[in-house]
Amino acid sequence: MYPPIIIIEAMLNGLLTGAIYALVALGLTLVYGVLHIINFAHGATLAGAMFAVWGLNAGLGVDPYLAIPILAPIFFVLGYAVQRFVIGPAAHGDDGNILLITLGLSILIENSLLAAFGSDTRSVSTDISFSVVELGPFLLSTARLVGFAGSAVVGLLFWLLMTHTDTGKAIRAVAKEKLGARLVGINVGHVYAVTFGLGCAALAIAASFLMPTFYVNPRVGGAFVSIAFTVVVLGGMGSVPGAMAGGLIIGMVESVSGLFLGESLGQIGIFIIFILVLLLRPTGLFGAKA
Amino acid sequence: MKLINHALGRRTVLKGGAAIVATLAAPAIVRGAEPDPIKIGILQPVTGALAQDGEYGRRGAEFAIADINEAGGIKALDGAKLEMVFGDARSTPEAGTQEVERMQEEGVVAIVGGFASPICLAASQAAARYDLPYIVDVGVSDQIVDRGLANTFRFAPGFALCTAAAVENLIRINEAAGKPAKTVALVHEDGLFGSGLAKLMAAELPKHGFEILEMLAVPTPSRDLSNVVLQLRSLNPDLIIPSTYYGETVLLARTMQQQRVRPMGVYAVLNGAASNRRFVSEFPEAAENVMDCNHWHDPRNEKATSLQERIEADGNQYNYNTPLNYSCVGLLADAIERAATADRAGIIEALASSTYADHLMPYGATKFENGQNMGAAPVSTQVQSGDIKVVFPEEFANAEPNFPSNA
């Protein structure tokens, strides 16, 4: 048995990691909530964003955090364009097609990254990669604390956007009743594309917070997306607060089960939760009844 | 700010390699009347996951061939020059085998290299079908020499020799410091290499008065080692023995530095990072004082230090596999010289009876038993002030061990 301080610190570490999981899950849940599709290209897009952060740092010396105002708009526009001009038209109104298109996109992105950068692992080391903040007996990584704070801010902004702006109202209207929204004059294709763009922008931000402490290779997205799916299921499909809460819970469970069961076996905690949620509360913590 | 960039380095080195091959080949055409060059195969993984190590090895072999040719080639064969036939093992045993077949068709008299155990196992077996002498440079798996292949020779120490020396060296270093270290935590990757090594350490060390507090397994790759370091902090062991690959060792050392876990010593065995200059130059603070029991050149050997200077003068990094491959090519040239023939059976016979001592490693005279050089031994190194120093055994050391490190 470990002393309480160790267990508490493991939980804190888990919360900090969980905030990043939440950010990755945010885009996934948003796209699901509005477009009612699972975006299979989510992980590949994350890997692409991480390479972009790495590239800006390696090529131009841009700090990963300063990459956010550059990459978030770029990824928003990219996401918008992909949905508006590729996924939307190619779907021909059938959701089943969208699934296949995003799957194809993920293969395309992953292999383009592989061709461009090879399978090597790269990392970014900044001044704060090593620094810690002392919180009583706890030593918390500065980069992770920044990621936690940033993730909280982004979560709040998304929530405000959804609840207090006309764009948010339009997105929610399309999510609830596509035909009705179209009848009152909402451009559904535009709303779909905006939502997809927002999801991609969230990934760019997550990538910027991840890079100071993590590494990137073309297949790195998979490791996060399998967790993001669990987060989305736990929080409730399509719910922004659900993604935030789910991310934090999953991060903590992963950390504590890793402490007691070992790093290799610790992942089992996540999947036990996944199965329990599906069995006992299929709508998730914050999810509306389907 | 630092970045890890293989792609650029690899391309430049590939170009450099091609240029060297071209310059090696060109004089042979011009000379005409001189004796035919002797083709030797150099097999290294220079693309894929092991590309970094493959480059270190190839550079060593290239320098050795250039030096031997400059000194007059093989004198017993009228000064015949050595000619490199390079094969890229592409970091897989299958590609290694294909390259052996290609080298065989090109008429090489012997092959040197392989680097990773799986490549060495497959490539030496393929070479055995043609009775083609194969000198393993690094591959530590003892299976390589346990198969009884007459063509396969390993110049460097294998797993059994390395681990025995690692335990022995650790005990001696600890005794010399007045036996301060009593408790040990083992951090190992959960595959065959790491868990095998950890089990062996857990069985051996208690016989010598060490208490094993915990064996912590980590997956490769790991997203995060915070929990492992937290456990280490709560266990507070005197010694931490990591047997993990490059990425995880770097992550572990970085997280330990961040979490201020400062044991008396970090003592790695055959570790991918602890005696790698990339680790030392990118994370000097995390690497400082980390010890490793591994292959290393003899720092008191002037030929070795001058090779290091020549390689670093080109702006390249020097690693243990560079002098090891340099020495393996030297071993082969010596065997051809004594055999006075480029005939395969003659070379195998000369290798088996080799007493080659003019190498760069801390080994003494070569003596093969069933293909294993029994004179080979690893050394204990330590990162000191941003440099990798040999600290044990004393006859090869160029620094005193800084142990306990955080006193």
Interface residues (C-beta under 8 A of the other chain):
Chain A: Y2 P3 I6 E9 A10 N13 T17 W54 N57 A58 G61 F117 G118 S119 D120 T121 R122 S123 V124 S125 T126 D127 S129 F130 S131 V132 L139 S141 F214 Y215 A223 S255 G258 L259 G262 E263 S264 G266
Chain B: M1 K2 L3 I4 N5 H6 A7 G48 A49 A51 D190 L216 A217 V218 P219 P221 S222 R223 D224 L225 S226 N227 V228 L230 Q231 R233 S234 G247 R254 Q257 Q258 Q259 R260 E282 F283 E285 A286
